[in-house]
Amino acid sequence: MLLVYWMFVYGAKSVWIPWLWPTFNQVFLMVYMSTWLRRSNVMTGAEWIQTRFGKGRGAQLAHIIVVIYAFISIIGFFTYGFKGIGKFAATFLPWHFSVNQYALMLIAITAIYVIKGGMFSVVITEVLQFCILSVASFAVGIIAMMKVAPCSLQRFTPADWGNIFFGWHLNLDWSTLVPSANARIAQDGYGLFGFFVMMLLFKGILISAAGPAPNYDMQRVLSCKNPREASMMSGWVNVVLTFPRYFLITGLTVLSLVFFSGQIRAMGTNMDFERILPSALALFVPAGLLGVLIAGLLAAYMSNFAATVNAAPPYFVNDIYKRFINPNASPKTYVRLSYLSSFVVVLLGVLLGWYVTSVNGVVIWIVTALWGGYTASNVLKWYWWRFNGYGYFWGMVAGISSALTIPALLTKIGPLQNFAHTHSLNLEVSVGFGIVFLLSLIGCFAGTWLTAPEDEAVLKEFYRRVRPWGFWGPILKKVQQEDPSFQRNRDFFRDMFNIAVGMIWQIALVALPIYIVTWRLRTATIAFGVVAITSIVLKFTWYDHLKELEHINQYSGPAKAGLEKTSVANFS
């Protein structure tokens, strides 16, 4: 719903807005981060802490704060899913319930099989929903191409709507077409689009370099067979989550622009652009295909819901109860506790989602405040040997605390609000992320320099197994003293080159279906050429290099035995 709303208002330039997330974090994962993470041979983000910081008091504090962050993150993702499915269902279901009541009904039904079905239900529903949605997405794109001629689309869109490139200003004037779209641009604060994208790039690089958050993104990487397949999985995500999806997004947007603009104009300032997707489905997709598409979208929602909910039990069961409370409990006890933790996450998500008014509002909080609090600690843990468990703990404490308080404080500061309104900036993204990140960074350095470094044996074992590049000089020397044949990771410049190529590849994959559906075939040919050239480059510089790294990936440290001792609770 967000992507359709963004494309309706911002046109082809909307391909840059998902850098809020940032979508190119999958490129970082593909190039090197999935390999590093999978080499750790652990099962959860909290368990990873032990491989990096050992078992001392600082490591224990870091372990606990990761669990807390993981639960907050999981509940945040659940909350925006709650609000989104309610808005979607209210358009199609025949009863006259509120958005929240519809969401509650669907959550209740889905939670039963999600909690009971566990990880296997996640895998099965994701495979099925991808197949269904891919077929339906291509079909909707074809319908839009058959019903809307290029000249018709131009009459309903402002100049430059179809141009993916941008200057300092957005330069999209909806005043004579859909005035409420201009109001929405002002409300979003994306008027200075060039500055906005530059800020997203800077923020996104930091977030991506920190690695995946301890939710289902991390669990998928850790569940891969080996480091090579973890990187390949992240590479495929760029294809399967962009190319088919944007046939659906562009098709529904084009149909809405040409056949629904009059109704949107009549709604005036009351228009909720997040409702365009379900409204377009109800109006323009024929019976039969509509049923398949709704089934696919509901399956996608349930898959997201299942992955989010099932990310919680391993943290509660493995990282709290099993480690600190009762390490010798029976498997049945662990399974029951996994059910309980899933239920608690669902309950808290419903309570928070009930009072949220906008899907976009929750997304902005997640990608600015919450991830701002996560970034500093998790960047330093990979690239700086001196960073210790206390630094991680206090950086995360400062980050989480400010993430929960700074957004509310910013809304009460008049000068900042006026500045954001006058200069068309997104206050939450620019100021919010910066303040939260800075406070978290102060906590990281204070906690690190005021305490002793981690145990040398722990650092050497981590460095041998994961082999990160970065500021690891002192540890490298000690490792080479013990093993003169050990070579440091020299892939920094290769990885940076592959990331740059991968980001171009990803954007071209998004742009290609947009230009096909809007009949800009000449531009689509250029986009296809970019995809082809960057794919060939990545084949030689990234894919072939994965084979060269296999002997490194086979390193077996002391933690490997623990990886294979999985309990029933890990799959609940």
C-alpha positions as CSV (number, residue, x, y, z in Angstrom):
1,M,0.0,0.0,0.0
2,L,2.9,2.3,0.8
3,L,4.6,1.6,-2.5
4,V,1.5,2.3,-4.6
5,Y,0.9,5.5,-2.7
6,W,4.5,6.6,-3.2
7,M,4.3,5.9,-6.9
8,F,1.0,7.6,-7.4
9,V,2.3,10.8,-5.8
10,Y,6.0,10.8,-6.7
11,G,6.0,8.8,-10.0
12,A,9.1,7.1,-11.1
13,K,11.2,9.0,-8.5
14,S,9.4,6.9,-5.9
15,V,12.0,4.1,-6.6
16,W,14.4,6.1,-4.3
17,I,12.0,6.5,-1.4
18,P,12.4,2.8,-0.2
19,W,16.0,3.7,0.6
20,L,14.3,4.8,3.9
21,W,14.4,1.1,4.8
22,P,17.0,1.0,3.1
23,T,16.3,-1.6,0.4
24,F,19.9,-1.6,-0.7
25,N,20.8,-3.3,2.6
26,Q,20.2,-6.5,0.6
27,V,23.1,-5.5,-1.6
28,F,25.4,-5.2,1.4
29,L,24.1,-8.6,2.6
30,M,24.7,-10.1,-0.8
31,V,28.2,-8.8,-1.2
32,Y,29.7,-9.6,2.2
33,M,27.5,-9.2,5.3
34,S,25.6,-12.5,4.9
35,T,28.9,-14.3,4.6
36,W,30.4,-12.7,7.7
37,L,27.2,-13.3,9.7
38,R,26.8,-17.0,8.6
39,R,30.5,-17.7,9.4
40,S,29.7,-16.9,13.0
41,N,27.9,-20.3,13.3
42,V,25.1,-19.1,15.7
43,M,21.3,-19.2,15.7
44,T,20.2,-15.7,17.0
45,G,21.5,-12.2,17.1
46,A,21.8,-12.4,20.9
47,E,23.8,-15.6,20.7
48,W,26.2,-13.9,18.2
49,I,27.2,-11.5,21.0
50,Q,29.1,-14.4,22.7
51,T,31.2,-15.0,19.7
52,R,32.2,-11.3,19.6
53,F,32.4,-10.3,23.3
54,G,32.8,-13.6,25.1
55,K,31.1,-14.5,28.4
56,G,32.1,-11.7,30.7
57,R,29.8,-9.2,32.4
58,G,29.9,-6.8,29.5
59,A,29.0,-9.6,27.1
60,Q,26.0,-10.6,29.3
61,L,24.8,-7.0,29.4
62,A,25.2,-6.8,25.6
63,H,23.3,-10.1,25.3
64,I,20.4,-8.8,27.3
65,I,20.1,-5.5,25.5
66,V,20.0,-7.3,22.1
67,V,17.1,-9.4,23.3
68,I,15.3,-6.2,24.5
69,Y,15.9,-4.5,21.2
70,A,14.8,-7.6,19.3
71,F,11.4,-7.6,21.1
72,I,10.9,-3.9,20.5
73,S,11.8,-4.3,16.8
74,I,9.5,-7.3,16.4
75,I,6.6,-5.5,18.0
76,G,7.2,-2.4,15.9
77,F,7.1,-4.5,12.7
78,F,4.0,-6.2,13.9
79,T,2.3,-2.9,14.7
80,Y,2.6,-1.5,11.2
81,G,1.4,-4.9,9.8
82,F,-1.7,-4.7,12.0
83,K,-2.6,-1.3,10.7
84,G,-1.9,-2.2,7.1
85,I,-4.0,-5.4,7.0
86,G,-6.9,-3.5,8.7
87,K,-7.0,-0.9,6.0
88,F,-6.7,-3.5,3.3
89,A,-9.5,-5.7,4.7
90,A,-11.9,-2.8,5.3
91,T,-12.1,-2.3,1.5
92,F,-13.1,-5.9,0.6
93,L,-14.9,-7.5,3.6
94,P,-18.6,-6.9,3.6
95,W,-19.3,-6.2,7.2
96,H,-19.3,-2.7,8.6
97,F,-16.5,-2.9,11.1
98,S,-13.7,-0.5,11.8
99,V,-10.2,-0.9,10.4
100,N,-8.9,-2.0,13.8
101,Q,-11.7,-4.5,14.3
102,Y,-11.0,-6.1,10.9
103,A,-7.3,-6.3,11.8
104,L,-8.1,-7.9,15.1
105,M,-10.2,-10.6,13.4
106,L,-7.5,-11.4,10.9
107,I,-4.8,-11.4,13.5
108,A,-6.7,-13.8,15.7
109,I,-7.3,-16.2,12.9
110,T,-3.7,-16.0,11.6
111,A,-2.1,-16.2,15.0
112,I,-3.6,-19.6,15.7
113,Y,-1.8,-21.4,12.8
114,V,1.3,-19.2,13.0
115,I,2.0,-20.0,16.7
116,K,1.2,-23.7,16.2
117,G,2.7,-24.1,12.8
118,G,6.1,-22.5,13.5
119,M,8.9,-22.1,11.1
120,F,7.6,-24.7,8.6
121,S,4.5,-22.6,8.1
122,V,6.7,-19.6,7.3
123,V,8.5,-21.5,4.5
124,I,5.4,-23.1,3.0
125,T,3.4,-19.9,2.9
126,E,6.3,-17.8,1.5
127,V,6.8,-20.2,-1.4
128,L,3.1,-20.3,-2.2
129,Q,2.5,-16.6,-1.9
130,F,5.5,-15.8,-4.1
131,C,4.2,-18.0,-6.9
132,I,0.6,-16.7,-6.6
133,L,1.7,-13.0,-6.3
134,S,4.1,-13.3,-9.2
135,V,1.5,-14.6,-11.6
136,A,-1.1,-12.1,-10.5
137,S,1.4,-9.2,-10.6
138,F,2.3,-9.8,-14.2
139,A,-1.4,-10.1,-15.0
140,V,-2.2,-6.7,-13.4
141,G,0.6,-5.1,-15.3
142,I,-0.6,-6.5,-18.6
143,I,-4.2,-5.3,-17.8
144,A,-2.9,-1.8,-17.2
145,M,-0.9,-1.9,-20.5
146,M,-4.0,-2.9,-22.4
147,K,-6.3,-0.3,-20.9
148,V,-4.1,2.7,-20.6
149,A,-2.3,4.3,-23.6
150,P,0.8,6.4,-23.0
151,C,-1.0,9.6,-24.1
152,S,-3.8,9.0,-21.6
153,L,-1.4,8.6,-18.8
154,Q,0.3,11.9,-19.6
155,R,-3.0,13.8,-19.3
156,F,-3.4,12.6,-15.7
157,T,0.2,13.1,-14.4
158,P,2.3,16.2,-14.0
159,A,5.4,16.9,-16.1
160,D,8.4,14.8,-15.1
161,W,6.3,12.2,-13.3
162,G,7.8,9.4,-15.4
163,N,11.4,10.5,-15.0
164,I,13.4,8.5,-12.5
165,F,16.1,11.1,-12.2
166,F,15.8,14.2,-10.1
167,G,17.4,17.6,-9.2
168,W,17.6,19.4,-5.9
169,H,13.8,20.0,-5.9
170,L,11.1,17.5,-6.6
171,N,9.3,19.7,-9.3
172,L,6.0,17.8,-9.4
173,D,3.0,20.1,-9.5
174,W,-0.3,18.4,-8.9
175,S,-2.3,21.6,-8.3
176,T,-4.5,21.3,-11.5
177,L,-4.8,17.5,-11.3
178,V,-4.9,16.2,-7.7
179,P,-4.4,19.1,-5.3
180,S,-4.3,16.7,-2.3
181,A,-1.2,15.1,-3.7
182,N,0.6,18.5,-3.4
183,A,-0.6,18.6,0.2
184,R,0.7,15.1,0.8
185,I,4.2,16.0,-0.6
186,A,4.3,18.9,1.8
187,Q,3.2,16.7,4.7
188,D,5.8,14.0,3.8
189,G,8.5,16.7,3.6
190,Y,10.1,15.4,0.4
191,G,10.1,18.7,-1.5
192,L,13.9,19.1,-1.5
193,F,14.2,15.7,-3.1
194,G,17.9,15.8,-3.9
195,F,18.8,16.5,-0.3
196,F,16.4,13.9,0.9
197,V,17.9,11.1,-1.3
198,M,21.5,12.1,-0.2
199,M,20.4,11.9,3.4
200,L,18.8,8.5,2.8
201,L,22.0,7.3,1.1
202,F,24.2,8.4,4.1
203,K,21.8,6.9,6.6
204,G,21.3,3.8,4.6
205,I,25.0,3.1,4.3
206,L,25.4,3.2,8.0
207,I,22.4,1.0,8.7
208,S,23.5,-1.5,6.0
209,A,27.0,-1.7,7.3
210,A,25.6,-2.6,10.7
211,G,24.1,-5.8,9.4
212,P,20.6,-7.0,9.7
213,A,18.5,-6.2,12.8
214,P,17.8,-9.2,15.1
215,N,14.5,-10.1,13.5
216,Y,13.5,-12.5,10.7
217,D,16.1,-10.9,8.3
218,M,18.9,-12.1,10.5
219,Q,17.2,-15.5,11.1
220,R,17.0,-16.2,7.4
221,V,20.7,-15.6,7.0
222,L,21.6,-17.7,10.0
223,S,19.4,-20.6,8.8
224,C,21.2,-20.9,5.4
225,K,23.2,-24.0,4.8
226,N,26.6,-22.2,4.5
227,P,28.0,-18.7,4.0
228,R,28.1,-19.0,0.2
229,E,24.3,-19.9,0.1
230,A,23.6,-17.1,2.6
231,S,25.1,-14.6,0.1
232,M,23.3,-16.1,-2.8
233,M,20.0,-16.0,-0.9
234,S,20.4,-12.3,-0.2
235,G,21.2,-11.8,-3.9
236,W,18.0,-13.5,-5.0
237,V,16.0,-11.3,-2.7
238,N,16.9,-8.3,-4.8
239,V,15.3,-10.0,-7.8
240,V,12.2,-11.7,-6.3
241,L,11.2,-8.7,-4.2
242,T,11.6,-6.0,-6.9
243,F,10.9,-7.2,-10.5
244,P,7.5,-9.0,-10.1
245,R,6.3,-6.7,-7.4
246,Y,6.7,-3.5,-9.4
247,F,4.5,-4.9,-12.3
248,L,1.7,-5.0,-9.7
249,I,2.5,-1.6,-8.1
250,T,2.9,0.2,-11.5
251,G,-0.2,-1.5,-12.9
252,L,-2.5,-0.5,-10.0
253,T,-1.0,3.0,-9.9
254,V,-1.5,3.6,-13.7
255,L,-5.1,2.4,-13.5
256,S,-5.8,4.6,-10.5
257,L,-4.3,7.7,-12.1
258,V,-6.4,7.4,-15.3
259,F,-9.7,6.0,-13.9
260,F,-9.7,7.0,-10.2
261,S,-8.3,10.6,-10.2
262,G,-11.7,12.2,-10.3
263,Q,-12.9,10.4,-7.2
264,I,-9.6,11.2,-5.4
265,R,-10.0,14.9,-6.4
266,A,-13.5,14.9,-5.0
267,M,-12.3,13.6,-1.7
268,G,-10.2,16.7,-1.2
269,T,-7.9,16.8,1.8
270,N,-9.7,13.7,3.3
271,M,-8.0,11.4,0.8
272,D,-6.0,8.5,2.5
273,F,-3.4,7.6,-0.2
274,E,-2.6,4.4,1.6
275,R,-6.1,3.2,0.5
276,I,-5.3,3.5,-3.2
277,L,-4.1,-0.1,-3.6
278,P,-7.2,-1.9,-2.1
279,S,-9.5,0.6,-3.9
280,A,-7.8,0.0,-7.2
281,L,-8.0,-3.7,-6.8
282,A,-11.8,-3.6,-6.1
283,L,-12.5,-1.3,-9.1
284,F,-10.2,-2.4,-11.9
285,V,-9.1,-6.1,-11.4
286,P,-11.6,-8.5,-13.0
287,A,-13.3,-11.3,-10.9
288,G,-11.2,-14.4,-10.7
289,L,-7.9,-12.6,-11.0
290,L,-9.1,-10.4,-8.1
291,G,-9.6,-13.5,-6.0
292,V,-6.2,-14.8,-6.8
293,L,-4.5,-11.5,-6.1
294,I,-6.3,-11.0,-2.8
295,A,-5.3,-14.5,-1.8
296,G,-1.7,-13.8,-2.8
297,L,-1.6,-10.5,-0.8
298,L,-3.2,-12.1,2.2
299,A,-0.7,-15.0,1.9
300,A,2.1,-12.4,1.7
301,Y,0.7,-10.6,4.8
302,M,0.5,-13.9,6.7
303,S,4.0,-14.8,5.7
304,N,5.3,-11.5,7.0
305,F,3.2,-11.9,10.1
306,A,4.5,-15.5,10.6
307,A,8.1,-14.5,10.1
308,T,7.8,-11.6,12.5
309,V,6.1,-13.6,15.3
310,N,8.4,-16.6,14.9
311,A,11.4,-14.4,15.3
312,A,10.5,-13.8,19.0
313,P,10.6,-17.4,20.6
314,P,14.3,-18.1,19.9
315,Y,15.2,-14.9,21.8
316,F,12.9,-15.6,24.8
317,V,13.5,-19.3,25.0
318,N,17.2,-19.7,24.0
319,D,18.6,-16.3,25.1
320,I,16.7,-15.7,28.3
321,Y,15.0,-18.7,29.8
322,K,17.4,-21.5,28.7
323,R,20.6,-19.4,29.3
324,F,19.7,-17.6,32.6
325,I,16.8,-19.4,34.2
326,N,16.5,-23.1,33.5
327,P,19.1,-24.6,31.0
328,N,17.9,-28.1,31.8
329,A,14.2,-27.9,31.2
330,S,12.4,-30.4,29.0
331,P,11.8,-29.8,25.3
332,K,8.0,-29.6,26.0
333,T,8.7,-26.7,28.4
334,Y,10.7,-24.8,25.8
335,V,7.9,-25.3,23.2
336,R,5.2,-24.1,25.6
337,L,7.3,-21.0,26.4
338,S,7.7,-20.4,22.7
339,Y,3.9,-20.4,22.3
340,L,3.7,-18.0,25.3
341,S,6.3,-15.5,23.9
342,S,4.6,-15.5,20.5
343,F,1.2,-14.8,22.1
344,V,2.8,-11.9,24.1
345,V,4.2,-10.3,21.0
346,V,0.9,-10.6,19.2
347,L,-0.9,-9.0,22.2
348,L,1.5,-6.1,22.5
349,G,1.4,-5.5,18.8
350,V,-2.4,-5.4,18.7
351,L,-2.5,-2.9,21.7
352,L,0.0,-0.6,20.0
353,G,-1.5,-1.0,16.5
354,W,-4.9,-0.1,17.8
355,Y,-3.9,3.5,18.4
356,V,-1.8,4.0,15.3
357,T,-3.4,6.0,12.5
358,S,-0.9,5.6,9.6
359,V,1.2,2.8,8.2
360,N,3.7,5.4,7.0
361,G,4.0,6.8,10.5
362,V,5.1,3.5,12.0
363,V,7.5,2.9,9.1
364,I,9.1,6.4,9.7
365,W,9.6,5.6,13.4
366,I,11.1,2.2,12.6
367,V,13.6,3.4,10.0
368,T,14.6,6.6,11.8
369,A,14.3,6.4,15.6
370,L,14.5,2.6,16.1
371,W,17.2,1.9,13.6
372,G,19.1,5.0,14.6
373,G,19.4,3.5,18.0
374,Y,20.6,0.2,16.6
375,T,23.2,1.5,14.0
376,A,26.1,2.8,16.0
377,S,26.7,-0.2,18.2
378,N,26.2,-2.6,15.4
379,V,28.6,-0.9,13.0
380,L,31.4,-0.7,15.5
381,K,31.0,-4.4,16.5
382,W,32.1,-5.6,13.0
383,Y,34.9,-3.2,12.2
384,W,36.7,-2.1,15.4
385,W,38.6,-4.6,17.6
386,R,38.6,-2.3,20.7
387,F,34.8,-2.1,20.9
388,N,33.7,-4.2,23.8
389,G,30.5,-5.5,25.4
390,Y,30.1,-2.5,27.7
391,G,30.3,-0.1,24.8
392,Y,27.7,-2.2,22.9
393,F,25.4,-2.2,25.9
394,W,25.6,1.5,26.7
395,G,25.3,2.4,23.0
396,M,22.2,0.3,22.6
397,V,20.7,1.7,25.9
398,A,21.3,5.2,24.7
399,G,19.9,4.4,21.3
400,I,16.8,2.5,22.5
401,S,16.0,5.2,25.1
402,S,16.3,8.0,22.7
403,A,14.3,6.1,20.0
404,L,11.4,5.9,22.4
405,T,11.6,9.5,23.6
406,I,13.2,11.8,20.9
407,P,10.3,11.5,18.3
408,A,7.8,12.7,20.8
409,L,10.1,15.6,22.0
410,L,10.7,16.8,18.4
411,T,7.0,17.2,17.7
412,K,6.9,19.7,20.6
413,I,9.7,21.9,19.5
414,G,8.2,24.7,17.5
415,P,11.3,26.0,15.7
416,L,12.2,22.6,14.4
417,Q,8.7,22.1,13.1
418,N,8.7,25.5,11.4
419,F,12.1,24.8,9.9
420,A,10.9,21.4,8.5
421,H,7.8,23.0,7.1
422,T,9.6,26.0,5.5
423,H,12.4,23.9,3.9
424,S,10.2,20.9,3.0
425,L,12.4,18.5,4.9
426,N,11.3,15.3,6.6
427,L,11.8,16.1,10.2
428,E,11.5,12.5,11.5
429,V,14.1,11.2,9.0
430,S,16.7,13.9,9.1
431,V,16.7,15.3,12.7
432,G,15.3,12.2,14.4
433,F,17.8,9.7,13.0
434,G,20.8,12.1,13.5
435,I,20.0,12.8,17.2
436,V,19.3,9.2,18.1
437,F,22.5,8.0,16.2
438,L,24.7,10.7,17.9
439,L,23.5,9.8,21.4
440,S,24.0,6.1,20.7
441,L,27.5,6.8,19.4
442,I,28.4,8.7,22.6
443,G,27.2,5.8,24.6
444,C,29.4,3.4,22.6
445,F,32.6,5.4,23.0
446,A,32.0,6.1,26.7
447,G,31.3,2.5,27.5
448,T,34.3,1.3,25.5
449,W,37.0,3.7,26.7
450,L,35.9,3.5,30.4
451,T,36.3,-0.3,30.5
452,A,38.9,-2.8,29.6
453,P,39.2,-4.5,26.1
454,E,37.6,-7.9,25.6
455,D,39.6,-11.1,26.3
456,E,42.3,-11.5,23.6
457,A,41.4,-15.2,23.0
458,V,37.8,-14.2,22.2
459,L,38.8,-11.5,19.8
460,K,41.3,-13.8,18.0
461,E,38.8,-16.6,17.6
462,F,36.2,-14.2,16.3
463,Y,38.7,-12.7,13.8
464,R,39.8,-16.1,12.6
465,R,36.3,-17.3,12.0
466,V,34.5,-14.2,10.6
467,R,37.6,-12.6,8.9
468,P,36.1,-9.0,8.7
469,W,38.0,-6.1,7.2
470,G,38.3,-3.0,9.2
471,F,40.4,-1.8,12.2
472,W,41.6,-5.1,13.4
473,G,45.4,-4.5,13.1
474,P,46.5,-5.5,16.7
475,I,44.4,-8.7,16.5
476,L,45.7,-9.6,13.1
477,K,49.3,-9.4,14.3
478,K,48.6,-11.7,17.2
479,V,46.8,-14.2,15.0
480,Q,49.7,-14.2,12.5
481,Q,52.2,-14.8,15.3
482,E,50.3,-18.0,16.0
483,D,49.6,-18.9,12.4
484,P,52.0,-17.2,9.9
485,S,50.0,-18.5,7.0
486,F,46.9,-16.5,8.0
487,Q,46.0,-13.7,5.6
488,R,44.0,-10.7,6.4
489,N,40.8,-9.9,4.4
490,R,41.8,-7.9,1.4
491,D,38.4,-7.6,-0.2
492,F,37.4,-4.1,1.0
493,F,37.8,-2.4,-2.4
494,R,36.3,-5.3,-4.2
495,D,33.3,-5.3,-1.9
496,M,32.8,-1.5,-2.2
497,F,32.9,-1.8,-6.0
498,N,30.4,-4.6,-5.9
499,I,28.1,-2.6,-3.6
500,A,28.1,0.3,-6.0
501,V,27.4,-1.9,-9.0
502,G,24.8,-3.8,-7.0
503,M,22.9,-0.7,-6.1
504,I,22.7,0.4,-9.8
505,W,21.6,-3.2,-10.6
506,Q,18.9,-3.0,-8.0
507,I,17.5,0.4,-9.1
508,A,17.5,-0.8,-12.7
509,L,15.5,-3.9,-11.7
510,V,12.9,-1.7,-10.1
511,A,12.8,0.8,-13.0
512,L,12.5,-1.9,-15.7
513,P,8.9,-3.0,-15.0
514,I,7.8,0.6,-14.4
515,Y,8.9,1.6,-17.9
516,I,7.4,-1.5,-19.4
517,V,4.0,-1.0,-17.9
518,T,3.9,2.7,-18.8
519,W,4.9,2.0,-22.4
520,R,8.2,3.8,-22.2
521,L,9.8,1.0,-24.1
522,R,12.9,2.9,-25.3
523,T,13.7,3.7,-21.6
524,A,12.9,0.1,-20.7
525,T,15.4,-1.1,-23.2
526,I,18.1,1.1,-21.5
527,A,17.1,-0.2,-18.1
528,F,17.3,-3.8,-19.4
529,G,20.8,-3.0,-20.8
530,V,21.9,-1.7,-17.4
531,V,20.5,-4.8,-15.6
532,A,22.3,-7.1,-18.1
533,I,25.7,-5.2,-17.9
534,T,25.7,-5.0,-14.1
535,S,24.7,-8.7,-13.9
536,I,27.6,-9.7,-16.0
537,V,30.0,-7.5,-13.9
538,L,28.6,-9.1,-10.7
539,K,29.1,-12.5,-12.1
540,F,32.8,-12.0,-12.4
541,T,33.4,-9.8,-9.4
542,W,31.0,-11.2,-6.8
543,Y,29.6,-14.7,-7.8
544,D,32.9,-16.2,-8.9
545,H,34.6,-14.8,-5.8
546,L,32.2,-16.8,-3.6
547,K,33.7,-20.0,-4.9
548,E,37.2,-18.7,-4.0
549,L,36.1,-18.1,-0.4
550,E,34.8,-21.6,0.2
551,H,38.0,-22.8,1.9
552,I,37.7,-19.8,4.3
553,N,34.0,-20.5,4.9
554,Q,34.8,-24.1,6.0
555,Y,36.6,-22.9,9.1
556,S,35.4,-24.8,12.1
557,G,35.8,-23.1,15.4
558,P,34.6,-24.1,18.9
559,A,31.1,-22.7,18.3
560,K,30.3,-25.0,15.4
561,A,29.3,-27.9,17.6
562,G,26.7,-25.7,19.4
563,L,25.1,-24.8,16.0
564,E,24.0,-28.4,15.4
565,K,22.5,-28.8,18.8
566,T,19.2,-27.3,17.8
567,S,16.2,-27.7,20.1
568,V,12.5,-27.9,19.2
569,A,12.1,-24.4,20.5
570,N,14.2,-23.0,17.7
571,F,11.6,-24.1,15.1
572,S,8.5,-22.9,17.1
